Amino acid sequence: MFFRLATRLSILMLAVLSACGDLDKLSSSADVVSFQIDTVYTASAELGIPQIDRQEGVIQIPLLYGKYIPDIRFKAQVRIDKDAKQLLNLNPDTVTVSRWTEDVVFYVAAQNGSVREWAVRLVPVAQDKPADVLGMAVADFAPSTCVVGDSAFVFVDGTERYIKVVAPQAVFPLTIKPSFRLSEGCKVVGGEQELTFQSRLDLKTVSIEAEDGFVQDWTVFVETGDIIYADNQAGYPGTQTYSTNLAESSMDVSLLTGDGDQIARLEVDSVQNVVSIVVRNSTSRTPQYPLSVRMDFPLRFNQMSIGLQPGETITFSGPDQVKTFYLYDQYNDLKKLWKVRIEPYKNNEAEVTSFMLTRSTPSSVKFLMDSTEINSENATITLVVNDGTDAFPVQLRANVGVSAGATLFGIENGKDFVMDNLNAQKTFMVIAEDGTEKQWTIRLVFAGALATDADVETFRITSYHGAAGKLQMSQTTDVDKVNKIITLTITAKGSDLPLQLKAAMSLSYKATMTQGAFSPNDFLTFNSLADTYRFTVRSQDGLTENQYTIRLDDRSPAAGTAADLLTFKANSIAAGYAVASTSVDQAGRTITMHVTQKGSGQFSFIPQYTTSDGAIVAGISPTAALRFASLKEQKTFSVTSEDGQTVNRWRIQISYEPPLTNGTMDWSGTTLPGWSSSNTSYATIAQRATGQDGTSCTLLTTGSAAGFFAAGSIFLGRFEMSLSQVSNPKAMTHFGIAFDGRPKSMSFDVSYSTSNDKGSVDFQLLNYTGSGSIEYHKYGSVNSAGKFVADASREPGVTVVAYGYTTISNTNGWTRITLPLDYYYTEDQMDVTHMFITFSTSYQGDQFKGSSDSKMYIDNVVLNY
């Protein structure tokens, strides 16, 4: 663009100097020819290659790292024009920049006595050190009546950083004392201080300073949120209430104090949200206070306990004291209030422990006293009549022993009751100490004849479990003595198979099981709803055998037919990686993770998802990290409908989408960080302007010098002015910056005006196999296939992977243009290592053709993937 002009200008300037030499032997030159950095003394600071802006008299040094480090010192080699006289006010051995916002001013004196002012300016281009909060504990809080989570949740939403303190029982003003876990080398600006929140809407800002002085703000807020109290979880989906429930089977409760006390049982009521610890004392019904209990319970991956930690000791001072805590589901943001209380032991048994006849009238009715049978399973007491069956009715009196604390209703010890005949029955009730009721039956059999019945009297499910724990059964069973069928009713999730169950059963008097016998401790397994279990019951006299069948009756609501993935989210993303967004393509059943920054290790995350009701996910788990060997790897999983008829297969892919450096065209003073220009040495043709949205943009203009057009341009790369290469300008322009993404196109806002010219945009992705910094000067041409090919002899190690080029005519104001890339190599064939973009006000600028009124405004440059 301006390289040939630079050569001609240099020749013109030398000619003018020769002509003036006859008139004045003293030179007026006061230029800095080269400025190179030898050594950076300041630890951690990193500086790039200086660029000399002769028009402005500024040496711009890219500040790669250390923007916030004070007093950056370095050693430089400064060479002034051979005709200049002296370097003033600068010691090249120790150049000190107090702050990057302040220039170091020095002077160059010419032979004729004139002095030119120069400035060394640091231009930040990157920030590497994080100022992250890795975790925050709540060391203390006030008032003490509050319930506050021991640890906060740290998360990033877009560009905002948050710390959420969970306080389901908050009283404002609430003061917390934080304890931060920070990135290596970081500190809290001003030190860790107490934070006081006046209300739940109050926000606090904590500033974290990185090792190099970079400061990042974090917003701290208090989350109170919805709380599930007793009986009110009907308004929440079952999966959410489940996530705030306790599992009785997995809890471990032990007594630490209490003379003679022992835990009788543990009761968990997920409707009233109560944990009852029933304590029995060896000498009295009342526990001995104070009483200390250790309660341990596992937390699921999404749970947090607030107010009581697993394994913590609780001390109760009296029988009326209740301890409260919350289980918090961090994903659904639900908190359930739980109460823990001590219950004095009350026997829940309503058993008959003994039965003894004390009187029978008439006495001719004889009983075999030692043959009385008490059957707890079917709640029967069988009396054996040995003689006098023709003397009925008979009056009986008995002493009935029952469980401790239980009472009798419908029969009294020492009081008579009547049995009219041998087939008569007497029923009564045993009421346990805790109110549990059980009905018992007294029946008679004749000892002279063996029992002929071979039936199942009662059948009771004692425990059951579906494959995933979702299946539900009715506790009531149907015993059909006519057809000899026992029907077990499934009320929900009948597809959750195989089903395993245990059962207790009572048979006819003196009957036994023969084939297929099982005990209450044996599991009965049903692999399908059509499975049955058969066993044989034989009567006492051996003459009657009945084969009974246990079958399932699935009355659960119709199984869902949908196999949809409703939502998908990535949690616990691997350190160093940044995910801008996650997109879910329902039509293509593809999940795309849009990664904008790579970490040093493998990419991984823990998936969180919701599906159609009852659908089953296979291939991923919400409790295990999903790890990718590379960003090119893809993962697959399936979603199966509850009825098993629909299976949808999904794919997880990663789209690596590194952003463009300073595509917003934000200026820092008179510099455009991240971008370079080759023409500012002779004409101010790249400058700051105001874009259509009111923020800064870049204005390029076509300038002129010594009668030649100089096209305005900016590009990604660096320009190194060298008098030794002034006859070969391309050698001074180094196109390209390190970049490893594969965008499909580039979009930008542009406003271009001209009288008889066209602007141009050049976009290339490169593969560089050389050593050190890339050496690319855009020597090359378009071949017969229409592909731009680098000149292999002049551009060793450079291959053009993708190419995009367009010209721009008058736009009549702002317009948005998308420039597509034409890829010459696939991702498998060749990697991308570098990229460069060039904007120019003249598409023939390198031929010194253009229009002096050409202007190009550029803003909002983005890469599209």
C-alpha positions, 0 to 999 in steps of 0.5 A, a space after each residue: 500500500 505505502 511501501 513504494 511511496 516510502 521508498 520514493 519519499 526516502 529518495 526525495 528526502 535524501 535529494 532535498 538534504 543534498 541540495 540543502 547541504 550546499 547552503 547549510 552544512 549542519 543537519 536538522 535530522 533528529 529521528 530515532 532510527 531503531 529502538 530495540 529491547 535487550 533486557 527486561 529487569 522487572 520480574 513478570 513484565 513482558 514487552 513486545 517488539 517496539 514500533 516507531 511512529 515518526 509522525 507522532 514521535 512515539 515509540 510504542 511498545 506492546 505491553 504483553 503482560 504487567 499492565 498494573 506493575 509499577 516502575 517497569 524497567 528495561 534496557 534498550 538499544 537506541 539508534 538515532 539518525 547518523 546525522 543527528 547529534 545527541 540523545 538527551 534525557 534518556 539512559 538506554 541502560 535503564 529505561 523506567 516507566 512508572 505507569 503504563 499510562 504515563 509516557 517517558 519523554 526524551 529528546 534528540 538534538 540535531 546538528 543545527 541545534 534544533 531539538 525534537 521531543 520523543 516519547 516511549 509509550 507502553 500499550 497493553 495488549 493482553 492480560 494473562 493473570 487471573 484474579 479469580 475467587 475459587 471459593 468462599 467460606 462464611 467464617 462467621 455471621 451476625 445476628 446469631 439467630 440467622 441460618 447461613 450456609 457455611 460456604 458460598 457458591 461462586 459462578 460466572 455469568 457471561 462477563 459478570 462474576 458472582 458469589 452467592 451466600 445462601 441464607 434461608 433464615 436471614 435477618 437484616 441487616 446481616 453481617 458475614 465474615 468471608 474467608 476467600 480461596 483465591 487464585 495463586 498470588 491473588 489478594 483481596 483489595 483492602 484485605 478481607 473485611 466483614 460484609 453487611 447487607 441491609 436487605 436481600 437486594 443489597 449487593 456488595 463488591 469485592 475486588 480481587 487483585 492479581 499478582 501483577 496488579 490486575 483487579 477484578 470485581 466480584 458481586 456478593 449477594 444473599 439468596 433467601 429464596 423459596 423454602 419448602 415448609 411442611 405439607 407445601 411441597 405439592 407445588 413443586 415437581 417430585 424430582 425437586 422435592 426429592 432433591 431436598 429429602 433425606 433417605 432414612 436408610 442412609 442416615 446414621 444416628 448415634 447417642 453420645 450422652 444419656 445414662 441408660 438411653 438407647 435409640 429405638 428407631 429413626 423416623 423420617 417424615 418427608 411430608 412434615 419434614 421431621 426427623 424423629 429420633 425415638 429414644 428408649 431408656 432402660 429404666 424409664 420411658 423418658 430419656 435423660 436430658 441433656 442428651 447429645 446425638 450425632 447425626 450423619 447423612 450423605 449429601 447428594 452432588 447437588 445438595 448443601 446442608 445449612 444449619 447442620 453439617 453431616 456428622 455434627 453433634 446436636 445437644 437437646 436440653 429438654 423434650 420440647 426442644 427442636 433443632 432446625 436445618 435446611 437442605 438446599 438444592 443448588 440447581 433448582 434453588 430450593 430450600 427445605 426446612 427440616 426439624 429434628 426432635 427427640 421422641 420418647 419411646 412408645 411401643 408400636 407393637 400391637 401383638 398378643 404375646 400369650 393366651 391362656 384359658 382360665 375357665 370353660 363352661 360347660 366343663 364337658 368341652 375339653 381343650 388341649 391347652 398346650 396346643 394353642 397357637 398364636 399366629 402374628 402374621 394373620 393375627 389369629 389365636 387357634 384353640 384346639 377342642 379335644 372333646 365335647 363338640 356337642 355341648 356348645 355354646 361354651 363360655 370361655 375366660 382367658 388371660 391375654 398377654 400383649 406387647 408392653 404398653 398395649 391395651 385390649 379392646 373388645 375382650 377383657 381379662 377375667 371376663 367371659 365371652 361365648 363361642 356358639 359353635 365350633 366354627 364361631 370366631 371372636 374378634 378383639 383389638 390390640 392397641 399399641 402404646 403409640 396408637 397402632 391398632 391390630 385386629 385379632 381373631 380367636 377361632 376353634 379347631 377339632 383335634 380329632 380331625 386333621 385340618 383339610 384347608 390348604 389356602 393362603 390366608 394373608 399376604 403382605 409385602 414387607 419391602 420392594 425395589 425397582 431397578 431405579 427405585 421409581 416403581 411404587 406398589 400398593 401395600 394392599 394385596 388381593 388373595 383370591 382363594 377361589 382361583 388361587 391367585 395373589 395379585 400385587 398391584 403396581 401403582 406407578 412406574 411399572 416399567 422400572 424392572 426388574 422388581 424384587 420384593 419380600 413378603 410375609 404370608 400366613 396359611 390355613 391352620 397347620 398347612 405347609 408350603 411344598 414346591 416353591 416355598 419361600 421365607 420372609 427373608 427371600 427375594 422374589 424377582 419379577 423381570 417383566 410384568 408377565 412374570 409369575 411366581 408359583 408355590 404349592 400349599 398342602 393341608 394338614 391331612 395331606 389330602 388337599 394341595 392348592 397351587 397358588 400364583 403370585 402375579 403383577 397387576 400394573 395400574 400405573 399411569 400410562 408410560 410416557 412416550 416422549 424422549 425429549 431433552 428439555 434443557 442442558 447445562 455444563 457445570 464444573 468446567 475444567 480449569 482454564 477453559 471458558 465456555 461462552 454458551 451452550 446451544 441445543 439443536 433439538 432438530 439435529 439433536 446436537 449439543 454444541 459447547 462454544 469454547 472461547 478459551 483453552 485450558 492446559 488439561 483436558 476439557 471436561 464438565 459435569 452435565 446437568 439436564 432435564 428430560 421428558 417425564 420418566 425418560 431415561 438417559 444413558 451414556 452420561 451422568 449428572 454425577 460424573 465428569 464428562 472428559 474429552 481427549 481433545 476438542 475434536 472429540 464428540 460424545 454421544 448419549 441416548 434418551 429413551 422414553 418411559 415406555 421404551 418405544 422411542 430412543 433419541 440419540 444425541 451428540 455433544 460436540 465442541 466448537 472452539 471459537 477464540 475471539 478476535 483481539 479488540 474487534 470493538 475498535 476501542 482506542 487507548 489514546 492515539 493507539 489502537 491496541 491489537 492492530 498495526 498500521 504501516 503508514 502512520 510514519 508519513 501521514 495520519 491515516 488511521 485515527 480514532 473516531 466515533 461509531 454509530 453506537 456512540 463508542 469509539 471506532 477506527 477511521 482510515 483515510 487516504 493520505 498523500 505525501 510528496 504527490 503520492 497517494 498513501 492508502 489508510 490501512 490497519 492489519 493484524 501483525 506488526 510493522 518494523 521500520 528499517 532504513 536498511 529495508 526501505 527499498 523492500 517495504 514488504 520485508 518490514 511488514 509482518 502479517 499475522 498473529 498466533 491464532 488456532 480457530 477456524 471461523 467460517 466468516 468475519 462480519 464488521 460494520 463499515 461506512 465507506 465513501 469515495 469519489 472514484 476508489 474502492 476499499 478492500 478487506 483481506 482475511 487469511 488463515 495460515 499454517 506456519 511451520 517455521 521457528 520463532 515468530 511468524 515471517 509472512 509478508 504476503 508474497 504470493 498470488 492467485 493460481 489458476 484454481 482461484 486459490 491464493 498461494 504463498 510464494 514458497 521461496 519467499 515465505 518458507 513454512 507458510 501455507 494459506 489454509 483459508 482465504 477471503 477478500 472483498 472490495 467495498 464501494 460507497 456504502 451511503 452510511 453504515 452497513 454490515 458486511 460478512 466476508 466468508 472464508 474459502 477453506 483450502 484444507 480441512 481440519 484433518 488435513 491442516 491446522 490453523 496456527 496464525 491469522 491476519 486481517 487487513 482493512 484498506 481505503 484503497 484496493 490498489 494502494 500498493 500501486 499508489 492509486 486511490 482517491 484523496 477523499 476516501 474514508 473508511 469507518 470500521 467498527 464491531 469486527 467479529 469472527 463467525 463460527 
